[in-house]
């Protein structure tokens, strides 16, 4: 985990430092001096709102399944989930950890999996909707971005294909059971857990059954909860894109930057995150942000706004999540 953390920080900061050195310290210093502190405050509030929204989603889903935990547990689940997304390849570690964390707090595995799956589906759906809108209204703009325009468009298309395949798989009980019955899946799990393959296969089938039953029961009992979660998820994903806009206008003397254009570009770039194998998409996402916005607001401003954006949305998650993990380790040893 330490190696992953160092690698994640090195990649992201390495790109930013390289950009700073190429642009020149004088221009960077002038831009830093002109950063708007009020906008930075709004940026901080936005990030905090994102954390609250995700925690609220977990709380609502948990209560709808008959489990009530202190809200601070849901906050911890969110923050540490963001941390593990930040330090794992493809940003894929957050959801498995959130399931683990809920189970450790006495939530049944089937229910914990359903909670995280419902959040992921609604967030993914919201991101895809924004990505489609960006594809429709900003196609020519994205296509014309030097170096990475075609890559972003390909990322949007690939994400759409992956999304529909994923949703079809996730909501099909027989497909899930068949997948987890494959030897290529059960044998490694049995080896890691040091259990018999048949025992693991039966256990997995039971867990899948519990997950699907919880999902179906929630849908039948309260469609209102599903729609509430989707609305909260859409607002949360929109706020995530707005962090990019706030980071950009924090370095501008005038705020005439087109809000909807930036939201569209952010949503389009978000589509390639799922295919970047580095921890938290480090390196690739910094390079994409700079290339996209340097032609709009200038090189030094793009570089400084990139630093502000990543501190607010990425490095803060690593720092706060790391503090929580160290505290948990200290409490266990104590």
Buried (B, 14 or more C-beta within 10 A) or exposed (E): EEEBBEBBBBBBBEBBEBBBEEBEEEBBEEBBEEBBEEBBEBBBEBBEBBBBBBBBBBBBBBEBBEBEBEEEBBBBBBBBBBBBBBBBBBBEBBBBBBBBBBBEBEBBBBBBBBBBBBBBBBBBBBBBEBBBBBBEEBBEBBEEBEEBBEBBBBBBEBBBEBBEEBBEEBBEBEEBBEBBBEEEBBEEBBEEEEEEEEEBBEBBBEBBBBBBBBBEBBEEEBEEBBEBBBEBBBBBBBBBBBBBBBBBBBBBEEEEBEEEBBBBBBBBBBBBBBBBEBBBBBBBBBBBBBBBBBEBBBBBBBBBBBBBBBBBBBBBBBEBBBEBBEEEEEEEEE
